[in-house]
Amino acid sequence: MIQHAFPLCLTISWIYTFAMLTQSIVYEKEVRLKEVMKIMGLSNGVHWIAWFITIFSQTTVVMIAVTIILYYGKVLMHSNPFLIF
């Protein structure tokens, strides 16, 4: 049973993360936040750093949750949690 559910759970966790990413990108384009930031004098580097921090933090939270579920849920109990992460 776990052989069939494991790939599905991992896929769903990644789909949620990238769905939120896509929603954020669409919102930014609708509201034209990048153009507003350029008018305010911010560089493209600041824009990309903000995106990196946002995506990195969201992905890290999802991966911590998946690691906790897999390790403490006795799915991968003989694996090192840092390797799962």
N, C-alpha and C positions, 0 to 999 in steps of 0.2 A: 504494500500500500504506500509506504513512504517513498518508494522509488518513483511513483507517479505523481505524488503531491509535491515533492521537493522542487523540481524544476518549475512547477506552476507557481509556487509561493515566491520563489526568487524572481520570476518574470513579473508577477503582479507588483512586487515591491519596486522594481525598476520602472514599470509602466506608470505607476503613480508619481514617482519622482519626475520623470520626463514629461508627464502631462502637466504638472505644475510649472515646469520650466517653459513649456510651450505657451501656457496661459499667461505667464509673466511677459514673455516676448511679445505676444499679441497685444497685451494691455499697453506695453511700452510704445508700440507702434501706433496704437489707436490714439493715445494721449500725446504722442510726439515728445516723450520725455528726453530723448537724446538731443533733439533740437533745442529744447528749453535749456538743457545743461550747457550746450555750446553757446547760447546767448548769454548765459550767466558767466561764461569765461572758463568753464571747466574743460580739461583736455580729454581726448579719447582714452588716454591711459587710465584716468580716474573712472571712466565709464566701464572699461574692461575689468579693472580691479574690483569694482563694486559687483559686477556680474560674477566674477570668480568667487568672491567671498560669499555671495548669496547661494550659488549653486553648490559650492564646497560644503557649506554648513548644512544645507538640506540633505545632500547626499550622505554626509557623515551621520546625521541623525537616523536616516533610514538604515544605513549599514550597521550602526550600533544596535538598533532594534532587531535586525535580522540576526546579528551575531548572538545577541542574548537569547532570542527564541531558539536558534539552532543549538547553542551550547547547553543552556539550562533546560531546554525542552527535551533533552536526551536524544536529539537527532544526531549530532556530531559530538558526543560527549568525550570521545577519545582524541579529539583534535585540539590543538592549541587555539584559544580564542583570538589571539593576534593574527594567526594564519587565516582564520575564517574571515576576519575583518578585512 
